[in-house]
Amino acid sequence: MTVRLSRSLPERQVCFMNRDRVTGLISVVVGAALAAATLMLPASTMRGDVGPKVFPSICAAIFLICGAGMLLQKTEAAAGKQYTSEALKRLGIIAGIVLLYVIAMDLIGFMIPSIAVLFVLCTMFSEDLQIPLWKRLLFAVIVSVVIYYAFEKLMVLRLPRGRFF
């Protein structure tokens, strides 16, 4: 077994830990951590309420199932797909953005950080597509408002309000 970060692989060498498997492994670890953290949440005391564990449990299950699927795929199917240093850098930046998002939601609530993070991520992922600034910003606002409405009004679940507001 060899782990290579370069794009070129010799014809006969099959790399066990290709990009999909690395991503799958990360997904399984994140899913397991999320499942463990979910178990520490308190149960709901309200009759008929699903409680705070439902959505994190669903997310943990999705991470675990998708990660396991990526880990179990055939090696030959994606033998040449390896992470480049640029891809690893982008992955680190995205992880940092998500961490800042969680901290910002705790401090200033759901709406402002959600719009900002969606805008930044849309900008990162659309840099080759030349999508106008106003479209990225409009998308971020619409998605944030729809998520807010779905959680707050339809499911009657409170989103973070923030400590300063």
C-alpha positions as CSV (number, residue, x, y, z in Angstrom):
1,M,0.0,0.0,0.0
2,T,1.3,3.4,-0.9
3,V,-0.1,6.9,-0.3
4,R,0.8,9.4,-2.9
5,L,-0.2,13.1,-3.1
6,S,0.9,13.6,-6.7
7,R,-1.4,13.3,-9.7
8,S,0.8,10.9,-11.7
9,L,0.9,7.2,-10.8
10,P,2.7,4.6,-12.7
11,E,0.5,2.4,-14.9
12,R,0.7,-0.7,-12.8
13,Q,0.7,0.8,-9.3
14,V,-2.6,1.0,-7.6
15,C,-2.8,3.4,-4.7
16,F,-5.0,2.2,-1.9
17,M,-5.6,5.6,-0.3
18,N,-6.9,7.6,-3.3
19,R,-8.7,10.9,-2.9
20,D,-12.1,9.3,-2.5
21,R,-10.9,7.0,0.2
22,V,-9.2,9.8,2.1
23,T,-12.5,11.8,1.9
24,G,-14.4,8.8,3.0
25,L,-12.2,8.3,6.0
26,I,-12.6,11.9,7.0
27,S,-16.4,11.6,6.6
28,V,-16.5,8.5,8.8
29,V,-14.4,10.2,11.5
30,V,-16.6,13.4,11.4
31,G,-19.7,11.2,11.5
32,A,-18.5,9.2,14.5
33,A,-17.5,12.4,16.3
34,L,-20.9,13.9,15.5
35,A,-22.7,10.8,16.7
36,A,-20.7,10.8,19.9
37,A,-21.5,14.5,20.5
38,T,-25.2,13.8,19.8
39,L,-25.3,11.2,22.5
40,M,-24.3,13.9,25.0
41,L,-27.3,16.1,24.1
42,P,-30.2,16.1,26.6
43,A,-33.4,14.3,25.8
44,S,-36.5,16.4,25.2
45,T,-38.8,16.8,28.2
46,M,-41.7,17.8,26.1
47,R,-44.2,15.1,25.2
48,G,-44.4,14.4,21.5
49,D,-41.2,16.5,20.8
50,V,-38.5,14.7,18.8
51,G,-35.9,16.5,20.8
52,P,-32.5,18.0,19.9
53,K,-30.9,14.7,18.9
54,V,-32.8,14.1,15.7
55,F,-31.1,16.4,13.2
56,P,-27.5,15.8,14.4
57,S,-28.2,12.0,14.4
58,I,-29.5,12.2,10.8
59,C,-26.3,14.2,9.8
60,A,-24.1,11.7,11.6
61,A,-25.8,8.8,9.8
62,I,-25.3,10.6,6.4
63,F,-21.6,11.2,7.1
64,L,-21.1,7.6,8.2
65,I,-23.0,6.0,5.3
66,C,-21.5,8.2,2.6
67,G,-18.0,7.9,4.1
68,A,-18.3,4.1,4.3
69,G,-19.4,4.0,0.7
70,M,-16.4,6.0,-0.4
71,L,-14.1,3.8,1.6
72,L,-15.5,0.5,0.2
73,Q,-15.5,1.4,-3.5
74,K,-13.1,-0.4,-5.8
75,T,-9.6,0.9,-5.8
76,E,-9.1,0.6,-9.5
77,A,-12.1,2.9,-10.2
78,A,-10.4,6.0,-8.9
79,A,-6.7,4.9,-8.9
80,G,-5.4,8.2,-10.4
81,K,-7.4,10.6,-8.2
82,Q,-5.0,12.0,-5.6
83,Y,-5.1,15.1,-3.5
84,T,-2.9,17.9,-4.8
85,S,-1.3,20.4,-2.4
86,E,-3.8,23.0,-3.8
87,A,-6.8,20.7,-3.1
88,L,-5.5,20.1,0.4
89,K,-5.1,23.8,0.9
90,R,-8.7,24.4,-0.2
91,L,-10.0,21.7,2.0
92,G,-8.2,23.3,5.0
93,I,-9.7,26.7,4.1
94,I,-13.2,25.2,3.9
95,A,-12.7,23.5,7.3
96,G,-11.6,26.8,8.8
97,I,-14.6,28.6,7.3
98,V,-17.0,26.1,8.8
99,L,-15.3,26.4,12.2
100,L,-15.6,30.2,12.1
101,Y,-19.2,29.8,11.0
102,V,-20.0,27.8,14.1
103,I,-18.3,30.3,16.4
104,A,-19.9,33.3,14.6
105,M,-23.4,31.7,14.9
106,D,-22.9,31.4,18.6
107,L,-21.9,35.1,18.9
108,I,-24.1,36.9,16.4
109,G,-26.8,34.4,15.4
110,F,-27.8,32.4,12.3
111,M,-28.6,34.9,9.6
112,I,-25.5,37.1,9.1
113,P,-22.9,34.2,9.4
114,S,-25.0,32.0,7.1
115,I,-25.2,34.7,4.3
116,A,-21.5,35.4,4.7
117,V,-20.4,31.8,4.6
118,L,-22.6,30.9,1.7
119,F,-21.3,33.8,-0.2
120,V,-17.6,33.0,0.5
121,L,-18.1,29.3,-0.4
122,C,-20.0,30.1,-3.6
123,T,-17.2,32.5,-4.5
124,M,-14.6,29.7,-3.9
125,F,-16.5,27.1,-5.9
126,S,-17.4,29.4,-8.8
127,E,-14.1,31.1,-9.4
128,D,-13.8,29.5,-12.9
129,L,-17.4,30.2,-13.8
130,Q,-17.3,34.0,-13.5
131,I,-20.7,34.2,-11.8
132,P,-21.5,37.9,-11.1
133,L,-21.1,39.1,-7.5
134,W,-24.8,40.1,-7.2
135,K,-25.9,36.6,-8.2
136,R,-23.7,34.9,-5.5
137,L,-25.0,37.4,-2.9
138,L,-28.6,36.9,-3.9
139,F,-28.2,33.1,-3.8
140,A,-26.7,33.4,-0.3
141,V,-29.5,35.6,1.0
142,I,-32.3,33.5,-0.5
143,V,-30.9,30.2,0.8
144,S,-30.3,31.6,4.2
145,V,-33.9,33.0,4.4
146,V,-35.4,29.7,3.1
147,I,-33.5,27.7,5.7
148,Y,-34.5,30.2,8.4
149,Y,-38.1,30.1,7.4
150,A,-38.1,26.2,7.2
151,F,-36.6,25.8,10.7
152,E,-38.2,28.7,12.5
153,K,-41.7,28.8,11.0
154,L,-42.4,25.4,9.5
155,M,-40.6,23.1,12.0
156,V,-40.8,25.6,14.9
157,L,-37.2,25.0,15.8
158,R,-35.1,27.8,17.0
159,L,-31.9,28.7,15.2
160,P,-29.1,30.4,17.1
161,R,-29.9,34.0,18.1
162,G,-26.4,34.9,19.2
163,R,-25.0,36.4,22.4
164,F,-24.8,39.9,21.1
165,F,-28.3,40.2,19.6
